[in-house]
Amino acid sequence: MTNSKNNSILSIDYPHSHFIANGYKAYAPQSEINADIAVKGSSVLFDPNLDIVEQQRYRNAIEKRNNSW
């Protein structure tokens, strides 16, 4: 994504995480994680694009969902 005012790169989109211009990652919002789990179930954990932080967030959300039933 680029900013039309100064044409600088703000982030490069990846399926679950985003690299921000300063080098830090911004991760998927919780609503996106919940939607992924609703559609894909626990198979979402097999996504090779998930880094370890995102995998843990998905595991935590799956566990929370399973405990609330």
Buried (B, 14 or more C-beta within 10 A) or exposed (E): EEEEEEEEEEBEEBEBBBBEEEEEBEBBEEEEBBEBBEEEEEEBBEBEEBEEEBBEBBEEBBEEBEEEE
